[in-house]
Amino acid sequence: MRVGYGRSPDPMAAVRQAVAALGSAADSPQLLMAFSGGKLDPFAVRAALGEVLGPVPVVGGSAAGAISRGGYGYSGFELGLVAFDDPTTAPQLLVSRGLEVDERKAGADIGAQVRSVVKQDQVVLLLFDSVASTQPPKLHYASSIVAGFNEAVGNAPVNLLGGGLLTDMNMSGAWVFDGDGVSKHATVALVFPPAVSAETVILHGCRPVSAFMEITRIDGATVYELDGEPALKVIERMLGLPIGGGRGQELSLVATLGQKQGDPYAPYDEKSYVNRLILSADAAKGSITLFEPDFEEGALVQIMSRDNGLMLDSVRRGVEEMNRTVRDGDNLLGLYIDCAGRASARSGSSIEEAELVVRGLDANVPLLGFYSGVEVAPFDGEHSRPLDWTGVLTVLRRRR
């Protein structure tokens, strides 16, 4: 597996840079994975890839930015490539459309396709359009897609990883490379052969700043009440934010709503939390809208502060853990699915946490990452689930 990276406002120039960085190969790759900045025209990028590499299936899509050893950034002009050359480790591509009709059914459709081809414990990379519409703003909910996927897959031995695609940090749009062209409202799955295994660490960075509170009124992703009070009022009071101003944007930058898994009274462990970013707030209704609709009435949650120091420490620990895990073995590819909100331009961190991954991960592991809208990874030994404000670092390896 070869990695290439380029950056240019000109799609053909970006493609030529990234393809040159791939290096030479005896034959065309079996499959090409591409993550293209949102300011690059997707049809021009796809056409340029075909012109330079020939009729190679291209899968992936839009990203707020790309991450590699050759460079990283989120200007919107980045292009990251992975060439899968070896047919014994190249993934099989599956495609499902119809997210705009029913996200859960679309997830179930791709899950059923995966179940039909999985023979033993296999790694699956799921990529999907995160933005349903911009007017009005609406997301394709990852929790619905993954729930449908998990139901359809059932007890099939699947190691599911993935990410939601978007064009920029403002969620202005999204699109998918589906193998043949460019699609909207689509989901793709890459099913790796049994010869490929995956090691994964989830990088966090939030800490609780409130006691447990009960969600006493919720509708989908919109939380109206916490402990019987308007949710927005409770959160702003606890965070010391003034009521008024651009409260939705302010809250999304500083806090999430977290649900602790397992024993609520166990000592703090960042890995025990599933956090949900705050998408918007409604002053008139006193409500907040989360990125996902998977919290329920009666759930105990805490306000979580997005802590840049904890985030960087989590990255350092996670990369060290990964290096120990993959020290011995045939490592094929490092993949970093990084929440766009963790970038310095969004988080305010003085250090780019992606740079810590680039510099810290074993230099012998080829690395490509992309800035995502949501991340999907195995959680707490159960089915995989979508996560917010995390970095999911995975190393694909040849199974012994």
C-alpha positions, -999 to +999 in steps of 0.1 A: +000+000+000+015+033-011+006+068+001+007+100-018-001+137-009-004+168-029-018+203-025-027+228-052-057+250-062-054+233-096-070+198-095-046+184-121-016+198-103-027+183-070-033+149-087+001+149-103+018+158-071+000+131-051+005+105-078+042+113-080+045+109-042+030+074-046+062+063-063+064+039-092+048+005-094+050-023-120+012-022-127-017+001-120-032-003-085-061-026-079-079+002-062-072+039-053-085+056-021-087+094-024-096+121+001-099+155-016-102+189-001-136+206-004-123+235-025-112+211-053-138+203-079-146+166-074-153+159-110-121+176-121-101+155-095-118+123-106-111+131-143-075+139-136-070+107-116-084+088-146-062+106-170-030+100-150-036+065-137-060+050-162-093+032-155-086+025-117-116+024-094-114+054-070-131+053-036-132+080-008-145+115-012-144+150+003-125+159+034-118+191+053-082+183+048-056+155+045-028+143+067+004+125+056+041+124+062+046+145+031+024+172+044-009+180+061-034+208+062-070+219+058-069+247+033-093+227+011-067+221-016-052+189-001-054+155-018-044+123-001-041+090-019-036+053-010-028+029-038-037-008-031-014-028-053-015-064-038-046-083-047-041-104-015-046-073+007-067-050-016-102-044-003-135-052-021-157-022-028-194-021-019-217+008-025-252+018-012-272+049-020-304+064-006-292+082+025-316+110+017-345+086+018-337+066+050-303+066+067-310+034+087-322+015+057-291+027+037-269+015+066-287-019+066-283-022+029-245-018+030-245-040+061-263-068+043-239-065+014-210-068+038-225-098+056-229-116+022-192-114+014-175-117+049-161-152+054-142-148+087-129-120+109-125-091+084-118-053+086-144-030+070-139+007+063-171+026+060-172+060+044-203+081+040-217+115+030-221+135+063-242+164+049-278+159+039-285+195+031-272+230+038-305+248+034-317+240+060-286+226+077-291+189+082-267+160+087-268+124+076-268+109+111-239+084+116-257+067+145-286+058+122-263+045+095-242+025+119-272+011+137-287-002+105-253-016+095-249-034+128-284-049+127-278-062+092-244-076+099-256-093+130-230-116+145-208-117+114-172-112+124-166-076+113-141-051+126-158-018+116-140+015+112-151+046+093-157+082+090-182+108+077-170+129+047-174+167+045-159+195+025-149+218+052-152+226+089-184+246+084-201+214+070-208+233+037-212+200+018-200+165+011-196+140-017-183+104-022-160+088-047-180+056-054-156+036-075-169+049-109-176+086-103-189+112-078-220+106-057-242+124-032-261+107-003-240+076-007-222+051+015-192+029+005-176+000+023-141-014+018-140-050+029-105-061+034-095-098+029-090-121+059-053-117+054-056-081+068-061-073+105-063-040+122-050-024+155-069+006+166-066+033+193-092+060+200-077+094+209-099+116+231-096+149+250-127+158+270-132+159+307-165+161+327-172+195+343-206+187+358-224+161+379-246+136+362-278+151+348-309+134+335-322+141+300-358+148+309-370+160+274-355+151+240-367+148+205-343+131+181-310+151+183-326+181+201-323+181+239-349+204+255-345+197+292-318+186+316-330+178+351-363+195+342-347+228+332-341+242+297-309+225+285-293+256+271-298+275+303-283+247+323-252+244+301-245+281+299-249+285+337-225+256+344-199+268+318-203+305+328-212+315+293-235+345+289-270+339+276-271+356+242-246+360+214-238+332+191-244+305+217-246+276+193-211+283+178-197+291+213-209+259+228-197+238+199-162+251+204-159+245+242-182+217+252-198+184+244-225+163+261-211+130+273-226+097+283-204+075+305-205+038+296-205+011+322-203+019+359-211+056+363-193+058+396-161+042+384-130+064+384-127+088+354-114+072+322-117+091+290-122+059+271-155+053+290-172+083+274-192+087+242-194+124+236-217+143+213-208+177+198-233+205+200-244+215+165-266+244+174-287+260+201-321+277+201-325+305+226-363+308+222-368+271+230-339+268+254-327+237+235-294+224+220-291+201+190-265+174+190-246+159+161-264+125+167-299+115+178-288+085+199-292+098+234-326+090+250-349+104+276-338+092+310-301+090+300-276+103+325-251+127+308-224+152+318-212+184+303-177+177+289-151+204+284-130+202+253-096+203+268-067+209+244-041+197+269-059+165+275-063+161+237-026+164+231-018+140+260-042+115+247-026+116+212+009+111+227-003+081+248-023+066+220+006+068+195+030+053+220+005+025+227+002+019+189+039+018+184+043-009+211+015-029+195+028-028+160+065-030+167+067-066+154+048-076+123+040-067+087+024-032+089+007-022+057-010+012+063-017+037+091-050+054+087-059+084+109-096+095+109-095+129+127-124+150+137-121+183+119-129+201+152-096+189+166-076+210+141-059+241+156-081+265+135-111+251+152-099+239+187-075+268+194-047+245+203-013+259+199-001+225+185-016+206+157-025+172+172-022+156+137+014+167+137+020+146+168+006+116+150+027+122+119+059+127+140+052+100+166+039+070+147+066+045+137+083+060+105+081+026+088+043+027+088+029+044+057+004+070+069-026+088+055-053+106+074-083+129+067-103+154+087-138+140+092-172+150+104-177+119+126-155+089+134-166+052+137-146+026+157-150-004+180-161+008+214-159-011+247-156-045+231-191-042+215-203-032+180-186-002+166-203+031+171-199+067+159-179+091+180-174+129+182-142+149+187-120+119+186-091+107+165-092+071+154-058+058+146-057+024+129-028+003+115-037-023+090-014-053+092-008-086+073-023-112+095+002-138+108 
